[in-house]
Each structure stands twice: as structure tokens, then as C-alpha cells.
Amino acid sequence: MLDSRWFKAAGVAAAITLAAATASHAAPVPASAATESTAAAVTLRYDDSRAGGWEAAIAAGVASWNANVGNVKLVEAAPGTRAEIQIVATSGWPQATLGPVRPGGQARVELGSQAVAQGHDKTRIAAHELGHSLGLPDTKPGPCSQLMSGSSAGTSCTNAVPNATERSRVEAAYGRGLASLAPADGRLLVDAP
């Protein structure tokens, strides 16, 4: 039986690869904007301790968001500490609470194996569901280039990178740090086709 630390290590390696590939295709951010968004970044913790089998996909999805937005950062919560985003593996369809979640708030991401059984990409699913927690609704139907088009892009779509519009919406939601955050919507979005 493989140790969960191996999955985490493999996930981190995949995340670094994804982040490097994503960064090489991303538009450069002006130095002053990068400095401002780093200084004002909102940190959200996630707990994936109940998401067995999804570790690499979660790590890659988190890396994609962290590489593409500057004013909100997702970090893994230390064991036993509170996390704003609870990630669990389920047997149903993926679903998540619609944010934007605030520090100290609560969102739930369910990574459903039913979508994987139908051929959908695990990393895209994880990144898409995290997008809901960051305040993005579905954009169905939509092309593969839209992360939030979810399952409507088809099973051949493996894009786990938010497009410019999606990045802009998350940047706007967390743009002025904690002071600008409205309470999360709280609706549960089920991503079944």
C-alpha cells in the first residue's frame, strides 16, 4: 500500500511542473501590480485529509490557482488546524460551495468519483471546484479554454488553468484584501452535466 506522503510528493512535483508550464504562458504582470497583490494577498487554508486518491490533482489545482492569481493564495492547513476550504472525496458528482470564501469562513469542495468514472480529468475537476470556492459560478455550456465550463467542455478537456476573465474575476473578488470581501454566497453548486 502506498503511503499518502508519496501521493503528496507526487502531487507537489506535478504542481511545480504545472505552475512552471502555466507561468511560461501567462501574461507578465507589471512589477508594481505584482508587488501590490503580493502584499495584499489573502491566504486561504484547505484541508484535503479526507480526499484520499485526489492528492496529486488537488496539489496541481492549487498550484494552478496560485500561479495565476496574485491576491489570494491557497495553502494546505497544518494537521489539526482550522481550514476555510474542506475538500472531501465522494462517490457522487463534484460540487462546491460558491464563495468567495473569506479567512475564517467555510466552504466545502466535494470531488466526486462519478465524473472521473465518466472520463473527466481529476486535475481539471479539482481546479474547477476550487474556482467555485474563490467565487466563480459555472459558465456552462462553454469551451475547454474556460475552466469554469466544467463538464460541458467534454471528457477530452484537461485544461486546469483559469482563463483571463476567470483570473480577473478572482483578482477583483480579493482585490483589496480582507476589507473588500463580501460574505460568500453559500449556495452549493453541483457540477453534474
Secondary structure, DSSP 8 states (H G I E B T S, - for coil): ---HHHHHHHHHHHHHHHHHHHHHHS----HHHHHHHHHT-EEEEEEEEE-TT-HHHHHHHHHHHHHH-SSEEEEE--TTS--SEEEEEESS--EEE-S---TT--EEEEEEHHHHHTT--HHHHHHHHHHHHTT-----S--TT-GGGGGGG-TT----S--HHHHHHHHHHTTTGGGG-------EEE---
